Amino acid sequence: MGDSGANAEVNVRSSSYWIVRATGECDRCGAEMRLLALALPPDHQSLEPDWNIEADEFVACDWETAEWSAFLFYVKYLPEAVRRRLQAVSKGYRFAFSRRTQGSYWANHCAACGALIEDHDLFCEPDGAFLPTMAARAAAVTLEHIDEALQAGAMGYAYDPQFLGSMLGS
C-alpha cells in the first residue's frame, strides 16, 4: 500500500483522468515492460502557492484551473480506489523508495527483474516513454479515460505534452 496518504498533500484534482500506457525496455535487464502514467484533461486544477517576498517563504495556496492537459509524475499520494485500479492494470506500478531522489513515490517497476524505473527517465528525457520526440512513437501510447474524480499529490507536472496534447484533448 504505502504512500504518505495525507490529503494535505493533494495538489492536483480533476473530475476525470486518463491511465496512459506505453512500453519500454528495462535499463537493468533489457526486458520489455508495460509502463503506466496518469494524465489529466484540460480544466483540471492545481494548487499554486503564493510566494511571500517579505517572509521569503510560500504562503496561502490557490486552486488554479488549467487550460491544458498534463502528465503527473513523482506521485506521492493517490486515493485507494485509484491505486487499486492502476495495480489491476500493472502489478509493477507501486509505491517505492528511489535512491536517486532519496524519496518515495508511485513508480513503474520491471516485471522481470523488479528494478524501479525512474520517473525522470520516463517523463523528462527526450524519447522517454512519456516524452516522445516523434509522432510515430507517440502513436504507440494508449489512453484509457476514467470518468471518476481524482485527487493526487504529485511533485512532477508536465503540461501540454508534445505530440500527446491532441490525444489528451488539449
DAFEN-V88229 format. One record per pair of residues at least 6 apart in sequence whose ideal C-beta (glycine too) atoms are under 8 Angstrom apart, sorted by the first residue. I is the first residue (numbers start at 1). J is the second residue. D is the distance in Angstrom with one decimal. If there is no record, write none. Layout:
I_J_D + I_J_D
This chain:
1_80_8.0 + 1_83_7.3 + 1_95_7.3 + 2_95_4.7 + 2_104_7.6 + 3_76_5.9 + 3_77_5.3 + 3_78_6.4 + 3_83_8.0 + 3_95_4.9 + 3_104_7.2 + 3_105_7.8 + 3_106_6.7 + 4_76_5.7 + 4_77_5.7 + 4_153_7.3 + 5_77_6.5 + 6_77_6.8 + 6_153_7.9 + 7_77_7.8 + 7_151_7.3 + 9_76_6.0 + 9_77_4.6 + 9_153_3.6 + 10_47_7.4 + 10_77_6.5 + 10_151_4.6 + 10_152_6.6 + 10_153_5.4 + 11_46_6.3 + 11_47_4.3 + 11_152_7.7 + 11_153_5.6 + 11_154_6.6 + 12_40_6.6 + 12_44_6.4 + 12_45_6.9 + 12_46_5.0 + 12_47_7.2 + 12_70_7.9 + 12_72_6.4 + 12_150_7.8 + 12_151_7.3 + 12_152_5.3 + 12_153_7.7 + 12_154_5.8 + 12_157_7.2 + 13_44_6.8 + 13_45_5.2 + 13_63_7.6 + 13_149_7.2 + 13_150_6.7 + 13_151_4.6 + 13_152_7.7 + 14_40_4.5 + 14_41_6.5 + 14_43_7.6 + 14_44_3.6 + 14_45_7.1 + 14_149_6.9 + 14_150_5.1 + 15_43_7.7 + 15_44_7.9 + 15_149_5.5 + 16_41_6.1 + 16_145_6.5 + 16_146_6.1 + 16_147_5.1 + 16_148_6.7 + 16_149_7.4 + 16_150_7.4 + 17_38_5.8 + 17_39_6.7 + 17_40_5.6 + 17_41_7.4 + 17_44_8.0 + 17_82_8.0 + 17_145_8.0 + 17_146_5.3 + 17_148_7.6 + 17_150_4.4 + 18_38_7.2 + 18_39_4.3 + 18_40_7.6 + 18_41_7.4 + 18_143_4.7 + 18_144_6.4 + 18_145_5.6 + 18_146_6.8 + 18_168_6.6 + 19_36_6.2 + 19_37_7.8 + 19_38_6.8 + 19_85_7.2 + 19_86_6.7 + 19_89_6.2 + 19_143_7.4 + 19_144_4.5 + 19_146_6.3 + 20_36_6.9 + 20_37_4.2 + 20_38_7.0 + 20_39_5.1 + 20_71_7.3 + 20_130_6.8 + 20_141_6.1 + 20_142_7.4 + 20_143_5.6 + 20_144_8.0 + 21_34_6.5 + 21_35_7.0 + 21_36_6.1 + 21_89_7.4 + 21_141_6.9 + 21_142_4.7 + 21_143_7.7 + 21_144_7.3 + 22_34_8.0 + 22_35_4.8 + 22_37_7.4 + 22_129_4.0 + 22_130_6.4 + 22_140_6.8 + 22_141_4.9 + 22_142_7.8 + 23_32_5.9 + 23_33_6.8 + 23_34_6.2 + 23_35_6.6 + 23_129_7.3 + 23_140_7.1 + 24_32_7.4 + 24_33_5.9 + 24_35_5.1 + 24_117_7.1 + 24_122_7.3 + 24_129_4.5 + 25_31_7.1 + 25_32_5.8 + 25_33_7.3 + 26_32_7.9 + 26_33_5.8 + 26_110_4.0 + 26_112_6.5 + 26_113_6.3 + 26_115_5.8 + 26_117_7.1 + 27_115_7.2 + 27_117_7.6 + 27_121_7.5 + 28_110_6.6 + 28_113_5.4 + 28_115_4.2 + 29_110_6.4 + 29_112_5.3 + 29_113_4.2 + 29_115_7.0 + 31_110_5.9 + 31_111_7.0 + 31_112_3.7 + 31_113_6.8 + 33_92_6.7 + 33_108_7.3 + 33_110_5.3 + 33_111_5.6 + 33_112_7.3 + 33_117_7.5 + 34_89_7.9 + 34_90_5.2 + 34_92_7.0 + 34_111_7.5 + 35_90_7.9 + 35_108_4.9 + 35_117_6.9 + 35_122_6.4 + 35_129_4.9 + 35_130_7.6 + 36_86_5.9 + 36_89_6.2 + 36_90_5.3 + 36_93_4.8 + 36_108_6.2 + 37_71_5.7 + 37_72_7.4 + 37_73_6.9 + 37_122_7.2 + 37_123_7.5 + 37_129_7.8 + 37_130_5.1 + 38_71_7.2 + 38_72_4.6 + 38_75_6.7 + 38_82_7.9 + 38_86_7.9 + 38_150_7.4 + 38_152_7.0 + 39_69_6.0 + 39_70_6.7 + 39_71_5.2 + 39_72_7.2 + 39_143_7.2 + 39_161_7.9 + 39_164_7.8 + 39_168_5.5 + 40_66_7.5 + 40_69_6.3 + 40_70_5.1 + 40_72_6.8 + 40_150_7.3 + 41_69_5.6 + 41_168_6.7 + 41_169_5.1 + 42_66_6.4 + 42_67_5.7 + 42_68_5.6 + 42_69_5.8 + 42_169_6.2 + 42_170_6.0 + 43_65_5.9 + 43_66_7.0 + 43_67_7.7 + 44_65_7.5 + 44_66_5.4 + 44_70_6.8 + 45_63_4.6 + 45_64_6.5 + 45_65_5.4 + 45_66_7.0 + 46_63_7.4 + 46_64_5.9 + 46_66_6.2 + 46_70_7.9 + 46_157_6.7 + 47_61_4.7 + 47_62_7.4 + 47_63_5.9 + 47_64_7.8 + 48_61_6.3 + 48_62_5.7 + 48_63_7.7 + 48_64_4.8 + 49_58_4.0 + 49_59_7.1 + 49_60_7.6 + 49_61_4.6 + 50_58_6.9 + 50_59_5.4 + 50_60_5.7 + 50_61_7.0 + 50_62_7.0 + 51_57_7.6 + 51_58_5.9 + 51_59_7.5 + 52_58_7.3 + 52_59_4.5 + 66_159_6.6 + 68_159_4.9 + 68_160_4.1 + 68_165_7.2 + 68_170_5.0 + 69_159_7.3 + 69_160_6.4 + 69_161_7.2 + 69_164_7.6 + 69_165_6.2 + 69_168_3.6 + 69_169_5.8 + 69_170_4.5 + 70_157_5.6 + 70_158_6.2 + 70_159_4.4 + 70_160_7.3 + 70_161_7.8 + 71_123_6.0 + 71_130_5.8 + 71_156_7.7 + 71_157_7.5 + 71_158_4.3 + 71_161_5.8 + 72_152_6.1 + 72_154_4.1 + 72_156_6.7 + 72_157_6.3 + 73_119_4.1 + 73_122_7.1 + 73_123_4.5 + 73_130_7.7 + 73_154_6.6 + 73_155_7.7 + 73_156_3.6 + 73_157_7.7 + 73_158_7.0 + 74_101_7.2 + 74_103_8.0 + 74_105_4.9 + 74_119_5.2 + 74_154_6.2 + 74_155_3.8 + 74_156_4.1 + 75_105_5.7 + 75_106_4.4 + 75_152_5.8 + 75_153_7.0 + 75_154_4.8 + 75_155_7.8 + 75_156_7.8 + 76_103_7.7 + 76_104_7.2 + 76_105_5.4 + 76_106_7.5 + 76_153_4.7 + 76_154_7.0 + 76_155_6.4 + 77_152_5.9 + 77_153_3.3 + 78_86_7.4 + 78_106_6.0 + 78_152_5.5 + 78_153_8.0 + 79_150_7.3 + 79_151_6.3 + 79_152_7.7 + 81_148_7.4 + 82_150_6.1 + 82_152_7.4 + 83_106_7.8 + 85_146_7.0 + 86_93_5.0 + 86_106_7.6 + 87_93_6.1 + 87_94_6.8 + 90_108_7.3 + 91_111_7.4 + 92_108_5.8 + 92_109_4.2 + 92_110_6.8 + 92_111_5.2 + 93_106_6.5 + 93_107_7.3 + 93_108_5.6 + 93_109_7.4 + 94_106_7.0 + 94_107_7.2 + 94_109_6.3 + 95_104_6.0 + 95_105_7.1 + 95_106_5.4 + 95_107_7.7 + 96_104_6.3 + 96_105_7.6 + 96_107_5.5 + 96_109_7.0 + 96_116_5.4 + 97_103_7.3 + 97_104_4.7 + 98_104_7.0 + 98_105_6.7 + 98_107_6.8 + 98_116_6.0 + 98_118_6.4 + 100_118_5.6 + 100_120_7.2 + 101_118_7.7 + 101_120_7.9 + 105_119_6.9 + 105_155_7.2 + 107_116_5.3 + 107_117_6.4 + 107_118_7.3 + 107_119_6.3 + 108_116_7.7 + 108_117_4.3 + 108_122_7.0 + 109_115_6.5 + 109_116_5.6 + 109_117_6.5 + 110_117_6.6 + 119_156_6.1 + 121_128_5.5 + 122_128_4.6 + 122_129_4.8 + 122_130_5.1 + 122_131_7.4 + 123_130_5.0 + 123_131_5.8 + 123_156_6.2 + 123_158_5.7 + 124_131_6.7 + 124_156_7.9 + 124_158_8.0 + 125_131_6.5 + 126_133_5.1 + 127_133_5.4 + 127_134_8.0 + 127_137_7.0 + 129_141_7.7 + 130_141_7.4 + 130_158_7.7 + 130_161_7.1 + 130_164_7.8 + 131_158_7.5 + 131_161_7.0 + 131_162_7.6 + 132_138_4.3 + 132_141_7.2 + 132_162_7.6 + 132_163_5.7 + 132_164_7.5 + 133_162_7.4 + 134_163_7.5 + 135_163_5.3 + 137_163_7.9 + 138_162_7.9 + 138_163_3.6 + 138_164_5.5 + 138_167_7.2 + 141_164_6.5 + 141_167_7.2 + 143_167_6.2 + 143_168_7.0 + 160_170_5.4 + 161_168_7.1
